[in-house]
Amino acid sequence: MFLEFFYPLVKYWTALNVFQYITFRGAYAALFTLLVCFLFGAPIIEALRKFKIGQSIRGDGPATHLKKDGTPTMGGLLIIISVVISMLLWMNFDSSKVWLTLAAFIVFGAIGFLDDYLKIKRRDSRGLPAWAKFGLQILAALIIVLYLYYKEKTSTVLYLPFFKNPVIDMGCLWIPFAVLLIVGESNAVNLSDGLDGLAAGLLIFVFISLAILTYLSGRADYSQYLGIPHIPGAGELTVFCLAGVGACVGFLWFNAHPAEVFMGDVGSLALGGVIAVISLLIKKEILILIAGGVFVLEAASVIIQVIVYKIKKERVFKMAPIHHHFELSGWAETKVVNRFWILGGLFAIIALSTLKIQ
C-alpha cells in the first residue's frame, strides 16, 4: 500500500524514492512485524489464557513437559496476523508471487487452526485425524503447485547445490515432487515445534537465508554473476521473508524458555508450507532442505523410528522427533534448543556458501 500511495508522489518529494527499493521495504516490514508482536503479544496471550486455549501435553513424553499442560497455544496467529498486515503495507501489489505466497501462508495456517481447535475442544493432544490433516495439506499443496505450473509457468528443471546447470527437467513429475516438498516441509516444521523456542529460532535462520536467495534471484546482474537462475519478480519475496524474520523474532520473545505461549499447528504448518512455496518459486527446492537441515533431521528421525519399529519392533531413538531423544538422554531442554539453533545456523551458512561453490 505504501509503495502504491507514496511512490507516485516522488515528483513532489524525491525522498519518497526509497519506497521503490526492496531492501527498504523489507527492512521496515521486519520492524513492523516485530513491533506488532511486541505490542500485541501480551494481550493476545492473555486472551488465549482467558478463553482457556491451552496446550494438552502428551503423557508419554518427557516428564518435564507435564508442567506445560494448559500453556496458551495457537500463538502462531500472532505471526500470521503481523505478517499479513505488514505485507499489505509494504508489499508491491502487482506481484503475483507475493500474493500466492500470502495465500499459501493463510491456507496452511487455516489447516493448522482447525487442527488446534479440535485439540482444544477435545482437551486432547490429537486433533484432526491423520488422513484428514494430510488430505487437506495435499489438496492445498496441489492447488498451489498447479497454479505455479500452469499460471506462473514455473520451470520444471531441477537444480542441485554445487552444480551450476540444472541436472534434469522433471516435466510433469515436478508436480508430485513439489506437492511432496510443501507437505513434507510443513510437517517437518510442525514436528520441530516441540520445545520452547526451537522452531521459531530455526525459522529465523531459514527466513534470513531465503531473504538473501530471493533478493539475489530477483537481480539479473547478481544471478548472472553467481550462475543461479534469474527469476523475474522474485526480489519482492524478500519483503515477505524479512517480515517472517521479524515475526519469528517477536514471537520468540514470548516463546523462549519458559514459554508463555506455544506456536501451535496454526503457526508451524503455515510457516513450513510457505518456506517450501518460496523455494519452489526461486528454484531452490533442494537447497531449502539444506538451509532447513534441522527440520529434515527431525522428520527423518520420525520416519526411521516408525519404519524400524514396524519391521523389528525396536526403537532407534528413545523418542522421536529426535529432540525428545536428547532430552530423555539427560540434556536440559535449553541445551537441546541452543545446540539445535547452532546446527540451524551452520546449515544456513552451508546453504548460502553453495552459491559460490559451483
C-alpha positions as a Markdown table, in Angstrom:
| # | Residue | x | y | z |
|---|---|---|---|---|
| 1 | Met | 0.0 | 0.0 | 0.0 |
| 2 | Phe | 2.8 | 2.4 | 0.9 |
| 3 | Leu | 4.5 | 1.8 | -2.5 |
| 4 | Glu | 1.3 | 2.5 | -4.4 |
| 5 | Phe | 0.5 | 5.5 | -2.3 |
| 6 | Phe | 3.8 | 7.3 | -1.8 |
| 7 | Tyr | 6.0 | 6.4 | -4.8 |
| 8 | Pro | 3.8 | 8.4 | -7.3 |
| 9 | Leu | 4.4 | 11.4 | -5.1 |
| 10 | Val | 8.2 | 11.2 | -5.8 |
| 11 | Lys | 7.9 | 14.0 | -8.3 |
| 12 | Tyr | 7.0 | 16.3 | -5.5 |
| 13 | Trp | 9.4 | 15.0 | -2.9 |
| 14 | Thr | 12.4 | 12.9 | -4.1 |
| 15 | Ala | 13.0 | 11.3 | -0.7 |
| 16 | Leu | 9.9 | 9.1 | -1.3 |
| 17 | Asn | 12.0 | 7.3 | -3.9 |
| 18 | Val | 13.1 | 5.0 | -1.2 |
| 19 | Phe | 9.8 | 3.1 | -1.4 |
| 20 | Gln | 10.8 | 1.6 | -4.7 |
| 21 | Tyr | 13.7 | -0.2 | -3.0 |
| 22 | Ile | 13.0 | -3.8 | -1.9 |
| 23 | Thr | 15.7 | -3.6 | 0.8 |
| 24 | Phe | 14.0 | -0.5 | 2.4 |
| 25 | Arg | 10.5 | -2.1 | 2.3 |
| 26 | Gly | 11.9 | -5.4 | 3.5 |
| 27 | Ala | 13.7 | -3.8 | 6.5 |
| 28 | Tyr | 10.6 | -1.9 | 7.6 |
| 29 | Ala | 8.4 | -4.9 | 7.0 |
| 30 | Ala | 10.6 | -6.8 | 9.5 |
| 31 | Leu | 10.5 | -3.9 | 12.0 |
| 32 | Phe | 6.7 | -3.6 | 11.7 |
| 33 | Thr | 6.1 | -7.3 | 12.4 |
| 34 | Leu | 8.5 | -7.2 | 15.3 |
| 35 | Leu | 6.6 | -4.1 | 16.7 |
| 36 | Val | 3.2 | -5.8 | 16.3 |
| 37 | Cys | 4.4 | -8.8 | 18.2 |
| 38 | Phe | 5.8 | -6.7 | 21.0 |
| 39 | Leu | 2.7 | -4.6 | 21.3 |
| 40 | Phe | 0.0 | -7.2 | 20.9 |
| 41 | Gly | 1.8 | -10.4 | 22.1 |
| 42 | Ala | 0.9 | -10.0 | 25.8 |
| 43 | Pro | -2.7 | -9.0 | 25.2 |
| 44 | Ile | -3.2 | -12.0 | 22.8 |
| 45 | Ile | -1.6 | -14.4 | 25.2 |
| 46 | Glu | -3.8 | -13.1 | 28.0 |
| 47 | Ala | -6.9 | -13.6 | 25.7 |
| 48 | Leu | -5.8 | -17.1 | 24.9 |
| 49 | Arg | -5.4 | -17.8 | 28.7 |
| 50 | Lys | -8.8 | -16.2 | 29.4 |
| 51 | Phe | -10.6 | -18.4 | 26.9 |
| 52 | Lys | -8.7 | -21.5 | 28.1 |
| 53 | Ile | -7.0 | -22.1 | 24.8 |
| 54 | Gly | -4.2 | -24.2 | 26.3 |
| 55 | Gln | -1.9 | -27.0 | 25.1 |
| 56 | Ser | -2.6 | -30.6 | 26.0 |
| 57 | Ile | 0.6 | -32.4 | 26.7 |
| 58 | Arg | 1.3 | -36.0 | 25.7 |
| 59 | Gly | 1.5 | -38.3 | 28.7 |
| 60 | Asp | 4.2 | -40.5 | 27.0 |
| 61 | Gly | 6.6 | -37.6 | 26.5 |
| 62 | Pro | 9.4 | -36.3 | 28.8 |
| 63 | Ala | 8.1 | -35.9 | 32.4 |
| 64 | Thr | 9.5 | -32.3 | 32.5 |
| 65 | His | 6.9 | -31.3 | 29.9 |
| 66 | Leu | 3.9 | -32.2 | 32.0 |
| 67 | Lys | 4.1 | -28.8 | 33.8 |
| 68 | Lys | 3.5 | -27.1 | 30.5 |
| 69 | Asp | 0.0 | -28.5 | 30.3 |
| 70 | Gly | -2.5 | -25.7 | 29.8 |
| 71 | Thr | 0.1 | -23.2 | 28.5 |
| 72 | Pro | -1.7 | -20.9 | 25.9 |
| 73 | Thr | -1.3 | -22.2 | 22.3 |
| 74 | Met | -2.2 | -21.1 | 18.8 |
| 75 | Gly | 0.3 | -18.2 | 19.3 |
| 76 | Gly | 1.1 | -18.7 | 15.6 |
| 77 | Leu | -1.9 | -16.4 | 15.0 |
| 78 | Leu | 0.3 | -13.6 | 16.2 |
| 79 | Ile | 2.8 | -14.4 | 13.5 |
| 80 | Ile | 0.3 | -14.7 | 10.7 |
| 81 | Ile | -1.6 | -11.6 | 11.6 |
| 82 | Ser | 1.6 | -9.5 | 11.9 |
| 83 | Val | 3.0 | -10.8 | 8.6 |
| 84 | Val | -0.3 | -10.3 | 6.7 |
| 85 | Ile | -0.8 | -6.8 | 7.9 |
| 86 | Ser | 2.9 | -5.9 | 7.3 |
| 87 | Met | 2.8 | -7.3 | 3.8 |
| 88 | Leu | -0.4 | -5.3 | 3.0 |
| 89 | Leu | 1.5 | -2.2 | 4.0 |
| 90 | Trp | 4.9 | -2.9 | 2.4 |
| 91 | Met | 4.5 | -5.3 | -0.5 |
| 92 | Asn | 4.2 | -4.5 | -4.2 |
| 93 | Phe | 0.5 | -5.1 | -5.0 |
| 94 | Asp | 1.4 | -6.0 | -8.6 |
| 95 | Ser | 3.5 | -9.0 | -7.5 |
| 96 | Ser | 1.6 | -12.3 | -8.2 |
| 97 | Lys | 4.4 | -14.2 | -6.5 |
| 98 | Val | 3.8 | -12.4 | -3.2 |
| 99 | Trp | 0.0 | -12.8 | -3.4 |
| 100 | Leu | 0.5 | -16.6 | -4.0 |
| 101 | Thr | 2.9 | -16.8 | -1.0 |
| 102 | Leu | 0.4 | -14.9 | 1.2 |
| 103 | Ala | -2.4 | -17.2 | 0.1 |
| 104 | Ala | -0.4 | -20.3 | 0.8 |
| 105 | Phe | 0.6 | -18.9 | 4.2 |
| 106 | Ile | -3.0 | -18.3 | 5.2 |
| 107 | Val | -4.4 | -21.6 | 3.8 |
| 108 | Phe | -1.9 | -23.8 | 5.6 |
| 109 | Gly | -2.5 | -21.6 | 8.7 |
| 110 | Ala | -6.2 | -22.4 | 8.4 |
| 111 | Ile | -5.5 | -26.1 | 8.3 |
| 112 | Gly | -3.4 | -25.8 | 11.4 |
| 113 | Phe | -6.1 | -23.7 | 13.1 |
| 114 | Leu | -8.6 | -26.4 | 12.5 |
| 115 | Asp | -6.2 | -29.0 | 14.0 |
| 116 | Asp | -5.5 | -26.8 | 17.1 |
| 117 | Tyr | -9.2 | -26.1 | 17.5 |
| 118 | Leu | -10.1 | -29.7 | 17.7 |
| 119 | Lys | -7.3 | -30.4 | 20.2 |
| 120 | Ile | -8.6 | -27.7 | 22.5 |
| 121 | Lys | -12.2 | -28.7 | 22.1 |
| 122 | Arg | -11.5 | -32.3 | 22.9 |
| 123 | Arg | -8.8 | -31.5 | 25.5 |
| 124 | Asp | -6.6 | -34.0 | 23.8 |
| 125 | Ser | -3.2 | -33.7 | 22.0 |
| 126 | Arg | -4.8 | -35.3 | 18.9 |
| 127 | Gly | -6.6 | -33.0 | 16.6 |
| 128 | Leu | -7.6 | -33.8 | 13.0 |
| 129 | Pro | -7.3 | -37.5 | 12.1 |
| 130 | Ala | -4.1 | -38.1 | 10.2 |
| 131 | Trp | -5.9 | -38.9 | 6.9 |
| 132 | Ala | -7.9 | -35.6 | 7.1 |
| 133 | Lys | -4.9 | -33.5 | 8.0 |
| 134 | Phe | -2.7 | -34.9 | 5.3 |
| 135 | Gly | -5.6 | -34.8 | 2.8 |
| 136 | Leu | -6.2 | -31.1 | 3.4 |
| 137 | Gln | -2.4 | -30.4 | 3.1 |
| 138 | Ile | -2.1 | -32.4 | -0.1 |
| 139 | Leu | -5.2 | -30.7 | -1.6 |
| 140 | Ala | -3.9 | -27.2 | -0.7 |
| 141 | Ala | -0.4 | -28.0 | -2.0 |
| 142 | Leu | -1.7 | -29.5 | -5.2 |
| 143 | Ile | -3.8 | -26.3 | -6.0 |
| 144 | Ile | -0.7 | -24.1 | -5.3 |
| 145 | Val | 1.6 | -26.3 | -7.5 |
| 146 | Leu | -0.9 | -26.4 | -10.4 |
| 147 | Tyr | -1.1 | -22.6 | -10.2 |
| 148 | Leu | 2.7 | -22.5 | -10.3 |
| 149 | Tyr | 2.9 | -24.9 | -13.2 |
| 150 | Tyr | 0.1 | -23.5 | -15.4 |
| 151 | Lys | -0.3 | -19.9 | -14.4 |
| 152 | Glu | 3.2 | -18.8 | -13.2 |
| 153 | Lys | 4.9 | -21.1 | -15.8 |
| 154 | Thr | 7.4 | -22.1 | -13.2 |
| 155 | Ser | 10.3 | -24.0 | -14.7 |
| 156 | Thr | 10.3 | -27.8 | -14.0 |
| 157 | Val | 14.1 | -28.2 | -14.2 |
| 158 | Leu | 15.8 | -29.3 | -11.0 |
| 159 | Tyr | 18.9 | -27.6 | -9.7 |
| 160 | Leu | 21.3 | -29.2 | -7.2 |
| 161 | Pro | 23.7 | -27.4 | -4.9 |
| 162 | Phe | 27.3 | -27.3 | -6.2 |
| 163 | Phe | 26.0 | -27.7 | -9.8 |
| 164 | Lys | 25.7 | -24.6 | -11.9 |
| 165 | Asn | 23.4 | -26.1 | -14.5 |
| 166 | Pro | 20.1 | -27.9 | -14.0 |
| 167 | Val | 20.6 | -31.7 | -13.6 |
| 168 | Ile | 17.2 | -32.8 | -15.1 |
| 169 | Asp | 14.0 | -31.5 | -16.4 |
| 170 | Met | 11.3 | -33.3 | -14.4 |
| 171 | Gly | 8.5 | -32.3 | -16.7 |
| 172 | Cys | 5.0 | -33.2 | -15.2 |
| 173 | Leu | 6.7 | -35.2 | -12.5 |
| 174 | Trp | 7.7 | -31.9 | -10.9 |
| 175 | Ile | 4.0 | -31.6 | -9.8 |
| 176 | Pro | 4.0 | -34.5 | -7.3 |
| 177 | Phe | 7.6 | -33.6 | -6.3 |
| 178 | Ala | 6.5 | -30.1 | -5.5 |
| 179 | Val | 3.4 | -31.3 | -3.6 |
| 180 | Leu | 5.6 | -33.7 | -1.6 |
| 181 | Leu | 8.1 | -30.8 | -0.8 |
| 182 | Ile | 5.3 | -28.5 | 0.5 |
| 183 | Val | 3.6 | -31.1 | 2.6 |
| 184 | Gly | 6.8 | -32.6 | 3.9 |
| 185 | Glu | 8.3 | -29.2 | 4.9 |
| 186 | Ser | 5.1 | -28.1 | 6.5 |
| 187 | Asn | 5.0 | -31.2 | 8.7 |
| 188 | Ala | 8.8 | -31.1 | 9.4 |
| 189 | Val | 8.4 | -27.7 | 11.0 |
| 190 | Asn | 5.4 | -28.9 | 12.8 |
| 191 | Leu | 7.4 | -31.9 | 14.3 |
| 192 | Ser | 10.2 | -29.5 | 15.4 |
| 193 | Asp | 7.8 | -27.3 | 17.3 |
| 194 | Gly | 8.1 | -29.4 | 20.5 |
| 195 | Leu | 10.5 | -27.4 | 22.7 |
| 196 | Asp | 10.4 | -23.8 | 23.9 |
| 197 | Gly | 11.7 | -21.6 | 21.1 |
| 198 | Leu | 13.1 | -24.4 | 19.0 |
| 199 | Ala | 11.0 | -23.9 | 15.8 |
| 200 | Ala | 10.9 | -20.1 | 16.0 |
| 201 | Gly | 14.7 | -19.9 | 16.3 |
| 202 | Leu | 15.4 | -22.2 | 13.5 |
| 203 | Leu | 12.9 | -20.4 | 11.2 |
| 204 | Ile | 14.8 | -17.1 | 11.7 |
| 205 | Phe | 17.9 | -18.7 | 10.1 |
| 206 | Val | 15.8 | -20.2 | 7.3 |
| 207 | Phe | 14.0 | -16.9 | 6.5 |
| 208 | Ile | 17.2 | -14.9 | 6.6 |
| 209 | Ser | 18.7 | -17.4 | 4.0 |
| 210 | Leu | 15.6 | -17.2 | 1.9 |
| 211 | Ala | 15.7 | -13.4 | 2.0 |
| 212 | Ile | 19.2 | -13.4 | 0.6 |
| 213 | Leu | 18.3 | -16.0 | -2.0 |
| 214 | Thr | 15.2 | -14.3 | -3.2 |
| 215 | Tyr | 17.0 | -10.9 | -3.5 |
| 216 | Leu | 19.8 | -12.4 | -5.5 |
| 217 | Ser | 17.5 | -14.5 | -7.7 |
| 218 | Gly | 15.4 | -11.4 | -8.5 |
| 219 | Arg | 18.5 | -9.4 | -9.7 |
| 220 | Ala | 19.6 | -10.2 | -13.2 |
| 221 | Asp | 23.1 | -8.9 | -12.5 |
| 222 | Tyr | 23.7 | -10.8 | -9.3 |
| 223 | Ser | 22.1 | -14.1 | -10.5 |
| 224 | Gln | 24.2 | -14.0 | -13.7 |
| 225 | Tyr | 27.4 | -13.4 | -11.7 |
| 226 | Leu | 26.6 | -16.3 | -9.3 |
| 227 | Gly | 25.4 | -18.6 | -12.0 |
| 228 | Ile | 21.9 | -19.1 | -10.5 |
| 229 | Pro | 18.6 | -18.9 | -12.3 |
| 230 | His | 17.2 | -15.4 | -12.6 |
| 231 | Ile | 13.6 | -15.3 | -11.5 |
| 232 | Pro | 11.9 | -12.0 | -12.5 |
| 233 | Gly | 9.9 | -10.6 | -9.7 |
| 234 | Ala | 11.5 | -12.9 | -7.1 |
| 235 | Gly | 13.0 | -9.9 | -5.3 |
| 236 | Glu | 9.6 | -8.9 | -3.9 |
| 237 | Leu | 9.6 | -12.2 | -1.9 |
| 238 | Thr | 12.5 | -10.7 | 0.1 |
| 239 | Val | 9.9 | -8.4 | 1.7 |
| 240 | Phe | 7.9 | -11.4 | 2.8 |
| 241 | Cys | 11.0 | -13.3 | 4.1 |
| 242 | Leu | 12.2 | -10.3 | 6.2 |
| 243 | Ala | 8.6 | -9.9 | 7.5 |
| 244 | Gly | 8.9 | -13.5 | 8.5 |
| 245 | Val | 12.2 | -12.9 | 10.3 |
| 246 | Gly | 10.7 | -10.0 | 12.3 |
| 247 | Ala | 7.6 | -12.0 | 13.2 |
| 248 | Cys | 9.6 | -15.0 | 14.4 |
| 249 | Val | 11.9 | -12.8 | 16.5 |
| 250 | Gly | 8.9 | -11.1 | 18.0 |
| 251 | Phe | 7.2 | -14.4 | 18.7 |
| 252 | Leu | 10.4 | -15.9 | 20.2 |
| 253 | Trp | 10.3 | -13.1 | 22.8 |
| 254 | Phe | 7.3 | -14.8 | 24.3 |
| 255 | Asn | 8.1 | -18.4 | 23.2 |
| 256 | Ala | 11.6 | -18.6 | 24.7 |
| 257 | His | 12.0 | -20.9 | 27.7 |
| 258 | Pro | 10.0 | -20.9 | 29.8 |
| 259 | Ala | 7.4 | -20.4 | 27.1 |
| 260 | Glu | 4.5 | -18.1 | 27.8 |
| 261 | Val | 2.7 | -19.3 | 24.6 |
| 262 | Phe | 3.1 | -22.1 | 22.0 |
| 263 | Met | 3.1 | -21.7 | 18.3 |
| 264 | Gly | 0.6 | -24.4 | 17.7 |
| 265 | Asp | -0.1 | -26.1 | 14.3 |
| 266 | Val | -1.6 | -22.8 | 13.1 |
| 267 | Gly | 1.8 | -21.3 | 13.1 |
| 268 | Ser | 4.1 | -24.3 | 12.3 |
| 269 | Leu | 2.1 | -25.6 | 9.3 |
| 270 | Ala | 1.8 | -22.1 | 7.9 |
| 271 | Leu | 5.5 | -21.3 | 8.2 |
| 272 | Gly | 6.7 | -24.7 | 7.0 |
| 273 | Gly | 4.4 | -24.6 | 4.0 |
| 274 | Val | 5.3 | -21.1 | 3.0 |
| 275 | Ile | 9.1 | -21.6 | 3.0 |
| 276 | Ala | 8.6 | -24.6 | 0.7 |
| 277 | Val | 6.5 | -22.5 | -1.7 |
| 278 | Ile | 9.1 | -19.7 | -1.7 |
| 279 | Ser | 11.8 | -22.3 | -2.5 |
| 280 | Leu | 9.7 | -23.6 | -5.4 |
| 281 | Leu | 9.3 | -20.0 | -6.8 |
| 282 | Ile | 13.0 | -19.4 | -6.8 |
| 283 | Lys | 14.1 | -22.9 | -7.9 |
| 284 | Lys | 15.8 | -23.7 | -4.7 |
| 285 | Glu | 13.8 | -26.9 | -4.0 |
| 286 | Ile | 16.8 | -28.9 | -2.8 |
| 287 | Leu | 18.8 | -26.0 | -1.3 |
| 288 | Ile | 15.9 | -25.4 | 1.2 |
| 289 | Leu | 16.5 | -28.9 | 2.5 |
| 290 | Ile | 20.0 | -27.8 | 3.5 |
| 291 | Ala | 19.0 | -24.4 | 4.9 |
| 292 | Gly | 16.3 | -26.1 | 6.9 |
| 293 | Gly | 18.6 | -29.1 | 7.7 |
| 294 | Val | 17.4 | -29.5 | 11.3 |
| 295 | Phe | 13.8 | -29.8 | 10.1 |
| 296 | Val | 14.9 | -32.6 | 7.8 |
| 297 | Leu | 16.7 | -34.4 | 10.6 |
| 298 | Glu | 13.6 | -34.1 | 12.8 |
| 299 | Ala | 11.3 | -35.5 | 10.2 |
| 300 | Ala | 13.8 | -38.2 | 9.2 |
| 301 | Ser | 14.1 | -39.3 | 12.9 |
| 302 | Val | 10.3 | -39.9 | 13.0 |
| 303 | Ile | 10.3 | -41.8 | 9.7 |
| 304 | Ile | 13.2 | -44.0 | 10.8 |
| 305 | Gln | 11.6 | -44.7 | 14.1 |
| 306 | Val | 8.3 | -45.8 | 12.6 |
| 307 | Ile | 9.8 | -48.0 | 9.9 |
| 308 | Val | 12.3 | -49.8 | 12.1 |
| 309 | Tyr | 9.7 | -50.3 | 14.8 |
| 310 | Lys | 7.2 | -51.8 | 12.3 |
| 311 | Ile | 9.8 | -54.1 | 10.9 |
| 312 | Lys | 11.9 | -55.1 | 14.0 |
| 313 | Lys | 9.7 | -53.9 | 16.9 |
| 314 | Glu | 12.7 | -52.0 | 18.1 |
| 315 | Arg | 13.3 | -48.3 | 18.8 |
| 316 | Val | 16.2 | -46.5 | 17.2 |
| 317 | Phe | 15.7 | -43.4 | 19.4 |
| 318 | Lys | 14.3 | -43.2 | 22.9 |
| 319 | Met | 11.6 | -41.0 | 21.5 |
| 320 | Ala | 11.0 | -39.2 | 18.2 |
| 321 | Pro | 11.3 | -36.5 | 17.0 |
| 322 | Ile | 15.0 | -36.6 | 17.8 |
| 323 | His | 14.9 | -33.5 | 20.1 |
| 324 | His | 13.0 | -35.7 | 22.6 |
| 325 | His | 15.7 | -38.4 | 22.3 |
| 326 | Phe | 18.3 | -36.0 | 23.6 |
| 327 | Glu | 16.0 | -34.8 | 26.4 |
| 328 | Leu | 15.5 | -38.4 | 27.6 |
| 329 | Ser | 19.2 | -38.8 | 27.3 |
| 330 | Gly | 19.7 | -36.2 | 30.1 |
| 331 | Trp | 20.1 | -33.0 | 28.2 |
| 332 | Ala | 18.3 | -30.0 | 29.6 |
| 333 | Glu | 15.6 | -28.6 | 27.3 |
| 334 | Thr | 17.5 | -25.3 | 26.9 |
| 335 | Lys | 20.7 | -27.2 | 25.9 |
| 336 | Val | 18.9 | -29.1 | 23.2 |
| 337 | Val | 17.3 | -25.9 | 21.8 |
| 338 | Asn | 20.6 | -24.0 | 21.9 |
| 339 | Arg | 22.5 | -26.7 | 20.2 |
| 340 | Phe | 19.9 | -27.2 | 17.5 |
| 341 | Trp | 20.0 | -23.5 | 16.9 |
| 342 | Ile | 23.7 | -23.7 | 16.4 |
| 343 | Leu | 23.1 | -26.5 | 13.9 |
| 344 | Gly | 20.5 | -24.5 | 12.2 |
| 345 | Gly | 22.9 | -21.6 | 11.8 |
| 346 | Leu | 25.5 | -23.9 | 10.3 |
| 347 | Phe | 23.1 | -25.4 | 7.9 |
| 348 | Ala | 22.1 | -21.9 | 6.7 |
| 349 | Ile | 25.8 | -20.9 | 6.2 |
| 350 | Ile | 26.4 | -24.1 | 4.2 |
| 351 | Ala | 23.3 | -23.4 | 2.0 |
| 352 | Leu | 24.5 | -19.9 | 1.2 |
| 353 | Ser | 28.0 | -21.0 | 0.6 |
| 354 | Thr | 26.9 | -23.2 | -2.3 |
| 355 | Leu | 26.2 | -20.0 | -4.2 |
| 356 | Lys | 29.9 | -19.7 | -4.8 |
| 357 | Ile | 30.9 | -23.3 | -4.8 |
| 358 | Gln | 29.6 | -24.5 | -8.2 |
